[in-house]
Amino acid sequence: MVEEFLQYIAAERRYSPRTCAIYREVLETFYSYAYPAPKTELSSQQELDALTFSSIRGFVAFSMDEGLSPRTVNLRLSALSSYCSWLVRRSLLPSNPVRRIARPKESHRLPEFFTEMALEHFFDSKGLDGSGRACSRMSLHDYRNGVMILLLYATGMRRSELAGLRRSDFDSGRNVFTVLGKGDKMREIPVPVSVCKEILLYLERIRKEFPDVPVDGRFFLTDAGQPIYPELVNETVHEELDGVEGFTGRKSPHVLRHSLATHLLNRGADLNSIKEILGHSSLAATQVYTHNSFEQLKNTYLTAHPRAKKGGNNEN
């Protein structure tokens, strides 16, 4: 039944391969907990018998004892809940036992982001301003890496979206990228003029370096001219930003995505527009960035307030 469920979420729900892999791991871990030493492959009835309130509650305690964070435990419960709901719809379970489980309380962390100043200094130091400086003086490896960072920040793409990007996805006439996002949903992302100029310079260089790669080929290539993969995007961001002044904390494509959303909001963009650019399925996913903006506003207010300094007063 597990295999049928995984086929269902992949084919009908169109979950990403990564999400399907996570669901598989959760279900396999749960059944390993429920049946520590099975002699043979579990029968369908054994799989159903394990899905009880007490067994799932024990699995939560087991997960917490393993040192997993509340967020990870809740992700496990979400995967189990989806599986149980699927079984209920097929009349194989009378109800979803996960709905009765008390979920561990998560601490609400604000999304990490880099400052505008740090990013602007990085792009200026590389010459990534559409002038041709970066294209003419950098090796292809370094230039590709710089353009990759520029594009992640300029568009807010996810790493998987960037890795799957094709040259034909960029419309130079309209200055937009067409991106295939989660659930095979297409969206258009507008690109600033200076970034478009850098993109055209990059594409021209790629055509010269790899003339045999088809025009509709991948946008980013490895040093050997092969399509990049998501892990390489992570490695590139870390390689380029690690140790650079102004970049602290986690260095990943997702932090660049958070940075764009936060900066757009700080500059007055409305939440619905940011939601469309990021490809969020609901406004709730975008609203988390308002907390970053509020924290920035609060810090500015407290720094500038007449009473902020010791001994301050209310005189005009």
VOBA-1610 file (N, C-alpha, C; in pm, whole numbers, padded with zeros to 5 digits, always signed):
BEGIN
Met+00082-00121+00000Met+00000+00000+00000Met+00085+00127+00000Val+00198+00119+00068Val+00287+00235+00071Val+00330+00273-00070Glu+00365+00173-00150Glu+00408+00200-00287Glu+00296+00263-00369Glu+00174+00215-00349Glu+00060+00274-00421Glu+00042+00420-00383Phe+00055+00448-00253Phe+00041+00585-00205Phe+00148+00675-00264Leu+00271+00627-00268Leu+00381+00706-00323Leu+00362+00733-00473Gln+00309+00634-00543Gln+00278+00654-00685Gln+00168+00758-00701Tyr+00071+00755-00610Tyr-00041+00849-00614Tyr+00007+00993-00595Ile+00091+01018-00493Ile+00134+01156-00469Ile+00229+01205-00578Ala+00300+01111-00642Ala+00391+01151-00750Ala+00315+01180-00879Ala+00221+01091-00915Ala+00152+01102-01044Ala+00031+01196-01039Glu-00051+01185-00933Glu-00175+01262-00930Glu-00161+01394-00853Arg-00087+01390-00742Arg-00069+01514-00665Arg+00051+01594-00715Arg+00133+01529-00798Arg+00250+01593-00860Arg+00346+01650-00757Tyr+00368+01575-00650Tyr+00469+01614-00552Tyr+00607+01599-00616Ser+00700+01681-00571Ser+00835+01676-00626Ser+00903+01545-00585Pro+01004+01502-00662Pro+01078+01380-00625Pro+01136+01388-00484Arg+01180+01506-00443Arg+01237+01522-00309Arg+01130+01500-00203Thr+01009+01555-00224Thr+00901+01536-00127Thr+00860+01390-00120Cys+00853+01325-00236Cys+00817+01182-00237Cys+00922+01100-00162Ala+01048+01137-00176Ala+01155+01065-00107Ala+01143+01085+00044Ile+01105+01205+00087Ile+01086+01232+00230Ile+00970+01149+00284Tyr+00859+01144+00208Tyr+00743+01065+00250Tyr+00780+00917+00262Arg+00856+00868+00166Arg+00898+00728+00170Arg+00980+00701+00296Glu+01075+00790+00323Glu+01161+00772+00440Glu+01080+00773+00569Val+00982+00864+00580Val+00899+00872+00700Val+00820+00743+00720Leu+00757+00694+00613Leu+00676+00573+00625Leu+00761+00451+00656Glu+00876+00441+00595Glu+00966+00329+00624Glu+01016+00334+00768Thr+01045+00456+00816Thr+01091+00472+00954Thr+00980+00436+01053Phe+00857+00476+01020Phe+00744+00444+01108Phe+00722+00294+01118Tyr+00723+00226+01006Tyr+00698+00082+01010Tyr+00815+00006+01072Ser+00935+00061+01061Ser+01050+00000+01130Ser+01034+00014+01281Tyr+00974+00127+01323Tyr+00945+00146+01465Tyr+00834+00052+01511Ala+00728+00043+01430Ala+00612-00039+01468Ala+00645-00189+01469Tyr+00730-00230+01377Tyr+00772-00372+01367Tyr+00925-00375+01365Pro+00989-00373+01483Pro+01136-00363+01490Pro+01212-00471+01415Ala+01158-00594+01416Ala+01232-00704+01351Ala+01136-00794+01274Pro+01078-00743+01165Pro+00986-00827+01087Pro+01060-00940+01018Lys+01002-01059+01023Lys+01066-01175+00959Lys+01044-01175+00809Thr+00931-01124+00767Thr+00899-01119+00625Thr+00846-00980+00591Glu+00821-00958+00464Glu+00762-00830+00420Glu+00625-00815+00482Leu+00594-00695+00526Leu+00466-00670+00593Leu+00349-00689+00498Ser+00243-00748+00551Ser+00121-00762+00473Ser+00042-00631+00479Ser-00057-00618+00394Ser-00140-00498+00395Ser-00212-00483+00528Gln-00255-00594+00585Gln-00325-00588+00714Gln-00232-00544+00825Gln-00107-00590+00822Gln-00010-00546+00922Gln+00017-00396+00911Glu+00024-00347+00788Glu+00044-00204+00768Glu-00071-00124+00829Leu-00194-00172+00808Leu-00312-00104+00862Leu-00317-00114+01013Asp-00283-00232+01068Asp-00290-00253+01213Asp-00197-00161+01289Ala-00088-00120+01226Ala+00010-00034+01294Ala-00037+00110+01306Leu-00137+00149+01226Leu-00180+00289+01222Leu-00287+00316+01328Thr-00243+00313+01454Thr-00333+00341+01566Thr-00286+00465+01640Phe-00376+00520+01721Phe-00343+00639+01798Phe-00223+00614+01888Ser-00223+00502+01961Ser-00115+00475+02056Ser+00018+00451+01984Ser+00014+00383+01871Ser+00136+00354+01797Ser+00198+00483+01741Ile+00115+00571+01687Ile+00165+00695+01630Ile+00214+00789+01740Arg+00143+00791+01853Arg+00189+00873+01966Arg+00325+00822+02017Gly+00340+00689+02019Gly+00470+00633+02057Gly+00579+00670+01958Phe+00543+00677+01830Phe+00638+00716+01725Phe+00684+00860+01745Val+00592+00947+01789Val+00627+01086+01818Val+00729+01091+01932Ala+00703+01015+02039Ala+00795+01012+02153Ala+00931+00956+02111Phe+00928+00852+02028Phe+01052+00792+01976Phe+01131+00894+01895Ser+01062+00971+01813Ser+01128+01072+01730Ser+01191+01182+01815Met+01117+01224+01920Met+01170+01327+02009Met+01292+01275+02084Asp+01287+01147+02127Asp+01401+01086+02197Asp+01524+01078+02107Glu+01501+01070+01976Glu+01612+01067+01881Glu+01681+01203+01869Gly+01620+01304+01929Gly+01677+01437+01923Gly+01628+01520+01806Leu+01522+01474+01739Leu+01468+01550+01626Leu+01396+01675+01675Ser+01400+01778+01597Ser+01335+01904+01633Ser+01184+01890+01621Pro+01107+01973+01693Pro+00961+01970+01679Pro+00916+01987+01534Arg+00986+02070+01459Arg+00950+02092+01319Arg+00963+01963+01238Thr+01072+01889+01259Thr+01092+01764+01186Thr+00988+01660+01227Val+00957+01655+01357Val+00855+01561+01405Val+00720+01595+01342Asn+00688+01722+01334Asn+00561+01763+01273Asn+00558+01732+01124Leu+00672+01740+01057Leu+00678+01700+00917Leu+00651+01551+00902Arg+00704+01472+00995Arg+00676+01328+00994Arg+00526+01302+01013Leu+00465+01377+01106Leu+00322+01361+01130Leu+00240+01402+01008Ser+00283+01505+00940Ser+00211+01548+00820Ser+00214+01441+00712Ala+00330+01377+00695Ala+00341+01269+00597Ala+00252+01151+00635Leu+00253+01116+00763Leu+00167+01006+00810Leu+00020+01041+00796Ser-00013+01166+00823Ser-00152+01209+00812Ser-00201+01202+00667Ser-00117+01241+00572Ser-00154+01232+00431Ser-00179+01087+00391Tyr-00093+01000+00439Tyr-00107+00856+00409Tyr-00236+00801+00468Cys-00264+00837+00594Cys-00385+00788+00660Cys-00511+00842+00592Ser-00509+00968+00553Ser-00625+01027+00484Ser-00651+00956+00352Trp-00543+00920+00283Trp-00556+00845+00158Trp-00620+00709+00184Leu-00581+00644+00292Leu-00639+00513+00327Leu-00786+00527+00367Val-00820+00636+00436Val-00960+00660+00474Val-01046+00677+00349Arg-00996+00754+00252Arg-01072+00775+00128Arg-01094+00644+00051Arg-01003+00550+00071Arg-01018+00419+00006Arg-01093+00320+00094Ser-01148+00369+00205Ser-01227+00287+00300Ser-01144+00174+00363Leu-01015+00196+00379Leu-00927+00097+00441Leu-00900+00130+00588Leu-00922+00256+00626Leu-00915+00298+00765Leu-01045+00369+00801Pro-01097+00348+00922Pro-01223+00415+00959Pro-01205+00565+00981Ser-01089+00605+01029Ser-01062+00748+01054Ser-00912+00770+01056Asn-00874+00896+01055Asn-00732+00932+01054Asn-00684+00951+01198Pro-00605+00858+01252Pro-00561+00868+01392Pro-00466+00983+01418Val-00398+01032+01315Val-00300+01140+01335Val-00368+01268+01381Arg-00494+01287+01345Arg-00565+01410+01380Arg-00587+01423+01530Arg-00574+01313+01604Arg-00593+01317+01749Arg-00461+01336+01824Ile-00350+01339+01750Ile-00219+01350+01812Ile-00187+01496+01842Ala-00142+01524+01963Ala-00096+01659+01999Ala+00041+01682+01936Arg+00051+01784+01857Arg+00177+01810+01787Arg+00273+01889+01873Pro+00403+01856+01867Pro+00502+01932+01943Pro+00501+02079+01902Lys+00517+02165+01999Lys+00515+02308+01973Lys+00647+02352+01911Glu+00638+02424+01800Glu+00757+02472+01730Glu+00789+02615+01773Ser+00916+02644+01779Ser+00957+02784+01801Ser+00951+02854+01666His+00899+02974+01666His+00880+03048+01540His+01004+03132+01511Arg+01085+03082+01420Arg+01206+03155+01381Arg+01176+03242+01259Leu+01227+03362+01262Leu+01211+03449+01146Leu+01301+03400+01033Pro+01256+03414+00908Pro+01342+03374+00796Pro+01473+03453+00795Glu+01583+03383+00773Glu+01711+03450+00763Glu+01719+03527+00630Phe+01793+03637+00630Phe+01813+03711+00505Phe+01941+03791+00514Phe+01996+03822+00397Phe+02114+03907+00388Phe+02069+04051+00370Thr+02154+04144+00410Thr+02118+04286+00395Thr+02137+04331+00250Glu+02063+04435+00213Glu+02079+04492+00080Glu+02222+04542+00059Met+02279+04601+00164Met+02414+04656+00152Met+02516+04546+00121Ala+02504+04431+00191Ala+02598+04321+00170Ala+02587+04268+00027Leu+02466+04254-00023Leu+02447+04201-00157Leu+02493+04300-00264Glu+02461+04426-00246Glu+02505+04526-00343Glu+02657+04534-00349His+02721+04526-00233His+02867+04530-00229His+02925+04408-00301Phe+02862+04292-00281Phe+02909+04169-00347Phe+02900+04182-00498Phe+02785+04227-00549Phe+02768+04238-00694Phe+02858+04347-00754Asp+02876+04457-00680Asp+02965+04563-00728Asp+03109+04514-00736Ser+03151+04438-00634Ser+03289+04389-00632Ser+03316+04291-00746Lys+03213+04221-00791Lys+03227+04127-00902Lys+03210+04193-01038Gly+03154+04314-01037Gly+03128+04382-01164Gly+03003+04331-01233Leu+02912+04273-01156Leu+02789+04215-01214Leu+02681+04323-01224Asp+02701+04417-01315Asp+02609+04529-01330Asp+02563+04549-01474Gly+02591+04450-01560Gly+02551+04461-01700Gly+02647+04539-01786Ser+02759+04584-01728Ser+02855+04665-01804Ser+02950+04581-01889Gly+02958+04452-01859Gly+03050+04365-01931Gly+03182+04342-01858Arg+03201+04412-01744Arg+03326+04398-01669Arg+03346+04254-01621Ala+03242+04198-01563Ala+03254+04062-01509Ala+03276+03960-01620Cys+03202+03976-01729Cys+03210+03881-01840Cys+03349+03879-01902Ser+03414+03994-01911Ser+03542+04003-01980Ser+03662+03962-01893Arg+03648+03979-01762Arg+03767+03955-01678Arg+03762+03825-01598Met+03646+03761-01589Met+03634+03640-01507Met+03650+03513-01589Ser+03694+03406-01522Ser+03691+03273-01585Ser+03546+03233-01599Leu+03518+03137-01686Leu+03379+03094-01706Leu+03321+03040-01576His+03401+02964-01500His+03355+02907-01373His+03311+03017-01277Asp+03395+03117-01258Asp+03363+03226-01164Asp+03248+03311-01215Tyr+03244+03333-01347Tyr+03137+03414-01403Tyr+03002+03344-01389Arg+03002+03214-01419Arg+02878+03137-01401Arg+02830+03145-01257Asn+02922+03129-01163Asn+02884+03134-01021Asn+02826+03270-00984Gly+02888+03377-01032Gly+02839+03510-01002Gly+02700+03534-01058Val+02680+03493-01183Val+02548+03511-01246Val+02443+03426-01174Met+02484+03309-01125Met+02391+03224-01052Met+02343+03292-00924Ile+02436+03353-00849Ile+02398+03427-00728Ile+02307+03544-00764Leu+02344+03615-00871Leu+02265+03731-00916Leu+02123+03690-00949Leu+02109+03579-01020Leu+01977+03536-01063Leu+01892+03484-00947Leu+01954+03413-00854Leu+01881+03364-00736Leu+01822+03481-00658Tyr+01902+03587-00642Tyr+01854+03703-00567Tyr+01756+03787-00649Ala+01785+03807-00777Ala+01702+03894-00860Ala+01564+03837-00885Thr+01552+03705-00886Thr+01424+03642-00919Thr+01357+03570-00801Gly+01435+03535-00699Gly+01378+03460-00587Gly+01346+03316-00621Met+01408+03263-00727Met+01382+03123-00765Met+01429+03026-00657Arg+01361+02911-00652Arg+01408+02800-00570Arg+01527+02735-00641Arg+01606+02661-00566Arg+01725+02600-00627Arg+01686+02500-00735Ser+01576+02425-00715Ser+01533+02328-00816Ser+01486+02398-00943Glu+01421+02514-00927Glu+01375+02592-01042Glu+01494+02645-01121Leu+01595+02692-01049Leu+01714+02744-01116Leu+01788+02633-01189Ala+01800+02516-01124Ala+01873+02404-01184Ala+01803+02356-01312Gly+01671+02364-01316Gly+01596+02318-01432Gly+01573+02423-01538Leu+01623+02543-01515Leu+01601+02655-01607Leu+01667+02630-01743Arg+01595+02668-01850Arg+01649+02657-01985Arg+01667+02796-02045Arg+01754+02804-02144Arg+01782+02934-02205Arg+01656+02995-02266Ser+01571+02910-02320Ser+01448+02959-02384Ser+01347+03011-02281Asp+01373+02989-02152Asp+01282+03039-02048Asp+01298+03189-02027Phe+01403+03248-02084Phe+01425+03392-02071Phe+01375+03463-02197Asp+01283+03556-02179Asp+01229+03636-02288Asp+01296+03773-02284Ser+01395+03792-02369Ser+01472+03918-02367Ser+01389+04036-02417Gly+01284+04007-02493Gly+01199+04115-02543Gly+01112+04174-02434Arg+01071+04089-02342Arg+00982+04134-02233Arg+01053+04144-02099Asn+01179+04098-02093Asn+01257+04099-01968Asn+01190+04017-01858Val+01152+03895-01892Val+01090+03807-01793Val+01144+03665-01808Phe+01140+03591-01697Phe+01168+03448-01697Phe+01035+03374-01680Thr+01019+03266-01753Thr+00906+03175-01731Thr+00960+03056-01654Val+00905+03032-01536Val+00960+02933-01444Val+00857+02823-01417Leu+00904+02699-01419Leu+00820+02586-01382Leu+00843+02558-01235Gly+00741+02584-01153Gly+00755+02571-01008Gly+00691+02447-00952Lys+00663+02451-00823Lys+00604+02336-00754Lys+00468+02302-00815Gly+00440+02171-00821Gly+00312+02127-00878Gly+00299+02157-01025Asp+00414+02173-01094Asp+00416+02203-01237Asp+00341+02332-01270Lys+00343+02427-01178Lys+00277+02556-01202Lys+00376+02652-01267Met+00330+02716-01374Met+00414+02811-01446Met+00389+02951-01392Arg+00496+03029-01384Arg+00482+03170-01346Arg+00587+03252-01418Glu+00559+03380-01432Glu+00653+03471-01495Glu+00713+03562-01390Ile+00845+03583-01400Ile+00916+03669-01305Ile+00982+03783-01382Pro+00945+03907-01356Pro+01010+04021-01424Pro+01152+04038-01373Val+01240+04086-01459Val+01382+04100-01425Val+01427+04244-01451Pro+01500+04307-01358Pro+01549+04443-01379Pro+01639+04452-01502Val+01644+04570-01562Val+01718+04590-01687Val+01865+04555-01673Ser+01929+04599-01563Ser+02073+04571-01545Ser+02098+04421-01538Val+02006+04347-01476Val+02021+04202-01467Val+02001+04139-01605Cys+01907+04192-01682Cys+01885+04141-01818Cys+02010+04158-01904Lys+02077+04271-01889Lys+02200+04295-01966Lys+02305+04191-01931Glu+02316+04160-01801Glu+02415+04060-01757Glu+02377+03922-01809Ile+02248+03893-01813Ile+02202+03763-01863Ile+02239+03747-02010Leu+02217+03852-02090Leu+02249+03845-02232Leu+02399+03827-02256Leu+02480+03893-02173Leu+02626+03875-02182Leu+02665+03732-02147Tyr+02601+03678-02045Tyr+02629+03541-02003Tyr+02589+03441-02112Leu+02471+03458-02169Leu+02425+03366-02273Leu+02515+03370-02396Glu+02563+03488-02430Glu+02654+03500-02544Glu+02785+03427-02516Arg+02831+03437-02394Arg+02957+03368-02361Arg+02938+03217-02360Ile+02824+03172-02312Ile+02796+03028-02310Ile+02791+02974-02453Arg+02730+03052-02544Arg+02723+03008-02684Arg+02861+02992-02744Lys+02953+03082-02706Lys+03090+03073-02759Lys+03168+02958-02696Glu+03149+02937-02565Glu+03224+02834-02494Glu+03174+02693-02528Phe+03042+02680-02547Phe+02981+02549-02574Phe+02892+02558-02697Pro+02950+02570-02816Pro+02872+02590-02939Pro+02784+02470-02975Asp+02817+02352-02923Asp+02740+02233-02958Asp+02617+02213-02871Val+02605+02290-02762Val+02489+02277-02675Val+02369+02342-02743Pro+02254+02273-02751Pro+02137+02329-02822Pro+02089+02459-02760Val+02027+02542-02843Val+01977+02672-02799Val+01877+02657-02686Asp+01802+02547-02687Asp+01702+02523-02583Asp+01762+02445-02466Gly+01895+02441-02458Gly+01961+02366-02351Gly+01948+02436-02217Arg+02008+02374-02117Arg+02002+02429-01982Arg+02071+02564-01974Phe+02017+02649-01889Phe+02070+02784-01871Phe+02208+02780-01805Phe+02221+02699-01700Phe+02349+02687-01630Phe+02411+02550-01657Leu+02540+02552-01686Leu+02613+02430-01717Leu+02732+02414-01623Thr+02776+02290-01606Thr+02898+02266-01529Thr+03019+02311-01611Asp+03136+02303-01551Asp+03258+02342-01623Asp+03281+02254-01746Ala+03223+02132-01743Ala+03239+02039-01855Ala+03126+02053-01958Gly+03035+02149-01935Gly+02927+02171-02030Gly+02805+02083-02009Gln+02795+02020-01891Gln+02680+01937-01860Gln+02578+02016-01777Pro+02449+01975-01778Pro+02349+02045-01698Pro+02385+02041-01548Ile+02363+02151-01481Ile+02390+02154-01337Ile+02281+02075-01264Tyr+02303+02050-01136Tyr+02210+01976-01051Tyr+02187+02058-00924Pro+02075+02036-00853Pro+02041+02120-00737Pro+02152+02130-00633Glu+02223+02019-00606Glu+02328+02023-00504Glu+02439+02121-00544Leu+02465+02133-00674Leu+02569+02226-00720Leu+02528+02370-00693Val+02399+02398-00698Val+02351+02533-00667Val+02384+02566-00521Asn+02357+02470-00431Asn+02391+02490-00291Asn+02540+02514-00273Glu+02619+02428-00337Glu+02764+02438-00324Glu+02816+02572-00375Thr+02757+02619-00484Thr+02801+02746-00543Thr+02773+02863-00450Val+02653+02868-00392Val+02618+02977-00302Val+02714+02979-00182His+02739+02861-00126His+02829+02855-00011His+02971+02894-00050Glu+03015+02845-00166Glu+03150+02875-00213Glu+03171+03024-00234Glu+03071+03090-00291Glu+03084+03232-00325Glu+03068+03325-00205Leu+02984+03289-00108Leu+02952+03381+00001Leu+03025+03351+00131Asp+03080+03231+00143Asp+03148+03195+00267Asp+03272+03281+00289Gly+03278+03342+00405Gly+03393+03425+00438Gly+03388+03566+00384Val+03285+03599+00308Val+03272+03735+00253Val+03209+03826+00358Glu+03264+03943+00374Glu+03215+04036+00475Glu+03067+04070+00451Gly+02991+04066+00559Gly+02849+04099+00550Gly+02758+03978+00538Phe+02815+03860+00511Phe+02733+03739+00495Phe+02757+03646+00614Thr+02665+03651+00708Thr+02675+03567+00827Thr+02562+03465+00826Gly+02571+03369+00916Gly+02466+03268+00925Gly+02468+03171+00809Arg+02353+03114+00781Arg+02342+03013+00677Arg+02354+03077+00540Lys+02425+03010+00451Lys+02444+03060+00314Lys+02387+02958+00218Ser+02269+02986+00167Ser+02199+02891+00082Ser+02112+02966-00019Pro+02067+02897-00125Pro+01976+02961-00221Pro+01849+03011-00155His+01802+02941-00051His+01677+02980+00012His+01692+03111+00090Val+01810+03135+00146Val+01832+03262+00216Val+01833+03378+00116Leu+01885+03355-00004Leu+01878+03458-00108Leu+01733+03485-00147Arg+01653+03381-00152Arg+01509+03394-00181Arg+01440+03474-00070His+01473+03440+00055His+01418+03517+00168His+01461+03663+00161Ser+01585+03685+00118Ser+01638+03821+00111Ser+01559+03906+00012Leu+01533+03850-00106Leu+01455+03925-00206Leu+01318+03961-00150Ala+01249+03864-00091Ala+01114+03889-00040Ala+01115+03997+00068Thr+01211+03990+00157Thr+01221+04088+00265Thr+01250+04227+00209His+01342+04236+00114His+01379+04367+00058His+01264+04427-00023Leu+01192+04343-00097Leu+01076+04393-00172Leu+00971+04450-00078Leu+00947+04378+00030Leu+00847+04423+00127Leu+00891+04553+00194Asn+01018+04561+00228Asn+01070+04683+00291Asn+01059+04803+00199Arg+01063+04778+00066Arg+01057+04888-00031Arg+00915+04917-00077Gly+00817+04854-00014Gly+00678+04889-00041Gly+00600+04797-00132Ala+00659+04686-00177Ala+00585+04593-00262Ala+00473+04527-00182Asp+00359+04502-00245Asp+00248+04440-00172Asp+00266+04289-00166Leu+00203+04229-00068Leu+00221+04086-00043Leu+00176+04000-00160Asn+00068+04038-00227Asn+00019+03957-00339Asn+00120+03951-00453Ser+00185+04064-00479Ser+00287+04067-00585Ser+00405+03976-00548Ile+00449+03985-00422Ile+00560+03901-00376Ile+00520+03753-00383Lys+00397+03725-00346Lys+00346+03587-00353Lys+00356+03532-00494Glu+00318+03612-00594Glu+00323+03566-00733Glu+00467+03547-00780Ile+00555+03636-00742Ile+00695+03624-00783Ile+00760+03499-00725Leu+00732+03471-00597Leu+00792+03355-00531Leu+00723+03224-00567Gly+00601+03231-00619Gly+00530+03110-00654Gly+00469+03039-00536His+00435+03117-00431His+00369+03058-00315His+00225+03020-00351Ser+00178+02910-00293Ser+00041+02866-00322Ser-00062+02943-00239Ser-00020+03001-00127Ser-00113+03077-00044Ser-00044+03200+00011Leu-00123+03298+00046Leu-00069+03423+00099Leu-00005+03402+00236Ala-00052+03301+00309Ala+00001+03274+00443Ala+00151+03246+00439Ala+00197+03180+00333Ala+00340+03149+00321Ala+00423+03274+00299Thr+00361+03376+00241Thr+00432+03502+00213Thr+00430+03595+00334Gln+00326+03584+00416Gln+00309+03678+00527Gln+00419+03669+00631Val+00492+03558+00632Val+00600+03543+00730Val+00704+03654+00715Tyr+00717+03709+00594Tyr+00818+03813+00571Tyr+00779+03946+00635Thr+00651+03962+00668Thr+00610+04086+00735Thr+00674+04095+00873His+00706+03979+00933His+00770+03981+01064His+00912+04036+01054Asn+00982+04000+00946Asn+01116+04057+00926Asn+01109+04208+00912Ser+01010+04254+00836Ser+00996+04398+00814Ser+00960+04469+00944Phe+00877+04404+01025Phe+00840+04465+01153Phe+00960+04473+01246Glu+01042+04368+01247Glu+01162+04370+01331Glu+01256+04481+01288Gln+01270+04501+01157Gln+01355+04609+01107Gln+01298+04745+01148Leu+01165+04760+01135Leu+01100+04885+01174Leu+01118+04910+01324Lys+01102+04805+01403Lys+01115+04819+01548Lys+01257+04861+01587Asn+01357+04798+01523Asn+01497+04832+01554Asn+01528+04976+01517Thr+01477+05019+01400Thr+01499+05157+01356Thr+01433+05255+01453Tyr+01311+05221+01493Tyr+01234+05307+01583Tyr+01304+05320+01719Leu+01348+05207+01773Leu+01410+05210+01905Leu+01545+05281+01902Thr+01616+05271+01789Thr+01744+05339+01777Thr+01726+05490+01767Ala+01622+05532+01695Ala+01599+05675+01671Ala+01517+05743+01781His+01451+05665+01866His+01362+05723+01966His+01439+05810+02066Pro+01384+05927+02102Pro+01452+06017+02196Pro+01486+05951+02329Arg+01407+05850+02369Arg+01431+05786+02497Arg+01518+05661+02483Ala+01568+05635+02362Ala+01642+05511+02339Ala+01773+05510+02416Lys+01840+05626+02425Lys+01967+05633+02495Lys+01946+05662+02643Lys+02034+05607+02723Lys+02026+05629+02865Lys+02035+05779+02895Gly+01940+05828+02974Gly+01942+05970+03008Gly+01866+06056+02909Gly+01800+05990+02809Gly+01725+06067+02711Gly+01606+06137+02774Asn+01552+06234+02706Asn+01436+06305+02759Asn+01340+06337+02647Asn+01232+06399+02679Asn+01127+06429+02583Asn+01130+06572+02535Glu+01243+06642+02555Glu+01248+06782+02512Glu+01250+06790+02361Asn+01199+06900+02306Asn+01198+06921+02161Asn+01339+06958+02113
//
